[in-house]
Amino acid sequence: MAKKTLLWLPACSIVCFFSCTGLRQTHPATASHSFISVTDFLPKGFSKDGSVSYQLHLQRALDAAAGKRLTLFFPPMIYALDEKGLQLHSHLTLLMHGAVFQLRKECTEDGQAFHGRDLQQVAFIGGEVCGPVERWPEGVNIRGIHLTGRCEKIRIQEMYFHHLTSNAVGVFAAADAWAKDIWITDVVAEEGCNEYGDYLSGRPGPETNSSRQDQGLIALYYVQDFTVRGCRLERSRSDGTHFYRCREGAFVHNRVYAARMGGYFLETCENVCASDNLILNNGSRGVTIERGSKDCLLQGNIIAHSGREGLWAPNCTGLIVTGNHFTYNGRKANGAKKEQLWNANITINSAHDPTNTLTRDYLISNNIVYTSNSQIAAVRIETAAAKNIVIRQNQFLGEKDLVVIEGEELENVTMEK
């Protein structure tokens, strides 16, 4: 694993450097002994408690640091921001341990603390981004970090986000302009996103003016070569994560707790590995892998006490699910419709899928699956919607320790002890 080193020296001798062992660069910027402090741009006698906004001064500091490719140091204090936030430039390193970026309670429009487009080589190190404890008006979506376009070599590490109404970190690229080489490590995000009502609630879906891009404490769209590692994502008001049309990624050593909706969510992704994660007590599915996702791996995770399935995996190709603990998922009762049979630990079927992908080539092996009597099964498979599904060497334990295979196409499923 990459090793990172951060050395702090007093006053004018602050040095930030990173070393790499094995992996390619852990940090995009060249080691530098040159930095400037945002306090050089603040008025004399500036307030440190956030009672006065110095947003224009902070922006001048960012502009100056980027222009000279200098590291920018934010001393520990509270920095008040409005929803327009701070506009970023390429070739920036932000040192922010102890700095608190407080979004003001007067925010009335969508926004964020930090925003950048088509950024190259930017690092966020340390710092806290938060909203007011009381929420903004309904449908006001405030993110922590919002990046768009062809961003590359982005590092976000050791940050804390809480009480926002959209993503802690959102990277939104496009089919003709992919973002690449995005690492999010050792981040904590709590109490984010706007409310998303459950399917059978009186008010399903997101709040007014919120969109799918506001779902997920971490949301990546059209990102190639990404790592999300060592993060704690807790109490999202929608999904814990959302990866949309991403590829060549790793989601490892994370903890996703108590999201109102799903925990780990892949949609139309390719070559993505999720391993050694704790995915616990999420309101809907613990893990969803769907809509044409291809060649993905779910390995060595603990997935427990989800509202729906521990894993729902319709319309994918080449999915490997191995070495996981699935424990008492499917806490919520099934609905009246066929598509609402969702309290098995694992469901393999077909659903609405814009990619028209056949559910095929799955290996479900060496998992331990604990069930309760309220569940329909340990594993449920609809054979008419699936092909070449191999189930082998799993331990099914508890009161509903069975695999339910629905349909007449039994040759589509291979069961091995």
Secondary structure, DSSP 8 states (H G I E B T S, - for coil): ---------SGGG--B----SSSS-SSSS--BS-EEEGGGGS-TT--SBSSS--HHHHHHHHHHHHHHT-EEE--SSEEEE-TT-EE--SSEEEE-TT-EEEE-TT--S-EEEEEEES-EEEEEES-EEE--SS--STT--EEEEEEESS-EEEEEES-EEES-SS-SEEEE-BTTB-EEEEEEES-EEES-S--EE-TTSSS-EE-TT--GGG--SEEEESEEEEEEES-EEE--SS-SEEEES-EEEEEES-EEE--SS-SEEEES-EEEEEES-EEES-SS-SEEEESS-BS-EEES-EEE--SS-SEE--S-EEEEEES-EEES---S---SSGGG---SSEEE-----TT---EEEEEEES-EEEE-TTSS-SEEEEGGGEEEEEEES-EEEETT--EEEESS-GGGEEEE-
